[in-house]
Amino acid sequence: MNIKLLIAAAMAVVMSGAAMADDMKRHISVTGEGQVEATPDMVTLSLGVTHEADEAADAMSQTSDAVAQILARLTGMGLEQRDVQTRSLTLNPVWSNQPETKPRRSEITGYVASNIVIVRVRNMDKLGGILDAVVADGANTFNGLSFGLQEPDALADKARKQAVADGRAKAELLAQAAGVKLGQVISITDQDRGQPMPRMMEMSAMRDSGVPVASGEVTIDASVSMIFAIGE
């Protein structure tokens, strides 16, 4: 009895596999796209302090003092510790060629210390004021900023739904053009697009600041690969 059941189950698997293989031979494959735009509610800054001095200790001391002042200022402006992180701390010699010597040789003529900090600003109204403050406190290295969303998941799901709807619409159009009936979905594969991408718009000054910052939107993209069977 058990052997008969095993044989029946094996035959069912084979028949199911054969049916699936047949469906895969007669299918419509499409890629659906979805896109949602939103106003950013967070910005990430990369800024720091760089100083050069004759002695390594002096270069590092000047840099550290300025960074300490910047960190204290950020804390005073309401930024939490989790939103401020040191990205890199470097100390490098400054080499200078001595053309009057033969053969020419390089000598260390000074040192450069650099401290780069990543700052997340969750209150966009404070952005311009923060930029003004850190520059006044000694920040002289600025590696740019990126806009983002604190809670992107709901918008990402909305973009995925749009992508699935777009994929089905494309498949229906292709089936109609080919004169066939669109069958069931065989597979859906989510193509992760990663982090929201900024879309810059007009330049405007942030409130209470003379620093111009581009206001705009971030775009969340979604893409899905879909395979439909061709119906009978």
Secondary structure in CASP SS format (residue, H / E / C, confidence):
PFRMAT SS
TARGET T0000
AUTHOR 0000-0000-0000
METHOD secondary structure of the structure
MODEL  1
M C 1.00
N H 1.00
I H 1.00
K H 1.00
L H 1.00
L H 1.00
I H 1.00
A H 1.00
A H 1.00
A H 1.00
M H 1.00
A H 1.00
V H 1.00
V H 1.00
M H 1.00
S H 1.00
G H 1.00
A H 1.00
A H 1.00
M H 1.00
A H 1.00
D H 1.00
D H 1.00
M H 1.00
K H 1.00
R C 1.00
H E 1.00
I E 1.00
S E 1.00
V E 1.00
T E 1.00
G E 1.00
E E 1.00
G E 1.00
Q E 1.00
V E 1.00
E E 1.00
A E 1.00
T C 1.00
P C 1.00
D C 1.00
M E 1.00
V E 1.00
T E 1.00
L E 1.00
S E 1.00
L E 1.00
G E 1.00
V E 1.00
T E 1.00
H E 1.00
E E 1.00
A E 1.00
D C 1.00
E C 1.00
A H 1.00
A H 1.00
D H 1.00
A H 1.00
M H 1.00
S H 1.00
Q H 1.00
T H 1.00
S H 1.00
D H 1.00
A H 1.00
V H 1.00
A H 1.00
Q H 1.00
I H 1.00
L H 1.00
A H 1.00
R H 1.00
L H 1.00
T H 1.00
G H 1.00
M C 1.00
G C 1.00
L C 1.00
E C 1.00
Q H 1.00
R H 1.00
D H 1.00
V E 1.00
Q E 1.00
T E 1.00
R E 1.00
S E 1.00
L E 1.00
T E 1.00
L E 1.00
N E 1.00
P E 1.00
V E 1.00
W E 1.00
S E 1.00
N E 1.00
Q E 1.00
P C 1.00
E C 1.00
T C 1.00
K C 1.00
P C 1.00
R C 1.00
R E 1.00
S E 1.00
E E 1.00
I E 1.00
T E 1.00
G E 1.00
Y E 1.00
V E 1.00
A E 1.00
S E 1.00
N E 1.00
I E 1.00
V E 1.00
I E 1.00
V E 1.00
R E 1.00
V E 1.00
R C 1.00
N C 1.00
M H 1.00
D H 1.00
K H 1.00
L H 1.00
G H 1.00
G H 1.00
I H 1.00
L H 1.00
D H 1.00
A H 1.00
V H 1.00
V H 1.00
A H 1.00
D C 1.00
G C 1.00
A C 1.00
N C 1.00
T E 1.00
F E 1.00
N E 1.00
G E 1.00
L E 1.00
S E 1.00
F E 1.00
G E 1.00
L C 1.00
Q C 1.00
E C 1.00
P C 1.00
D H 1.00
A H 1.00
L H 1.00
A H 1.00
D H 1.00
K H 1.00
A H 1.00
R H 1.00
K H 1.00
Q H 1.00
A H 1.00
V H 1.00
A H 1.00
D H 1.00
G H 1.00
R H 1.00
A H 1.00
K H 1.00
A H 1.00
E H 1.00
L H 1.00
L H 1.00
A H 1.00
Q H 1.00
A H 1.00
A H 1.00
G C 1.00
V C 1.00
K E 1.00
L E 1.00
G E 1.00
Q E 1.00
V E 1.00
I E 1.00
S E 1.00
I E 1.00
T E 1.00
D E 1.00
Q E 1.00
D C 1.00
R C 1.00
G C 1.00
Q C 1.00
P C 1.00
M E 1.00
P E 1.00
R E 1.00
M E 1.00
M E 1.00
E E 1.00
M E 1.00
S E 1.00
A E 1.00
M C 1.00
R C 1.00
D C 1.00
S C 1.00
G C 1.00
V C 1.00
P E 1.00
V E 1.00
A E 1.00
S E 1.00
G E 1.00
E E 1.00
V E 1.00
T E 1.00
I E 1.00
D E 1.00
A E 1.00
S E 1.00
V E 1.00
S E 1.00
M E 1.00
I E 1.00
F E 1.00
A E 1.00
I E 1.00
G E 1.00
E C 1.00
END
